[in-house]
């Protein structure tokens, strides 16, 4: 009958084997990735998403642009409908009001 200690030794042995195989497979995967990157002209900056890295990624960013308000509170506060729901609207909804009642 197999003992607990025998099983622990097997686990340790298998863990070491698995780690060795993992390291050898990682080297192959890295080599494959490098080959494909070179073949297609991809750089590390392309993978990071750096906008200035390559002419292929020269798309205009929409960050920082203003969005029209979709909801307005009775006090005049506005919300575009993007991101976290503002406190005034969350409290109004908790009190039973419908979000559509605040639509602009």
Protein Blocks (a to p, Z undefined) as FASTA:
>chain_A
ZZfklmmmmmmmmmmmmmmmmmmmmmmmmmmmmmmmmmnopafklmnopaklpmklmccc
fehiacddfbdcfkopacehiajddfklmmmmmnopafklmpZZ
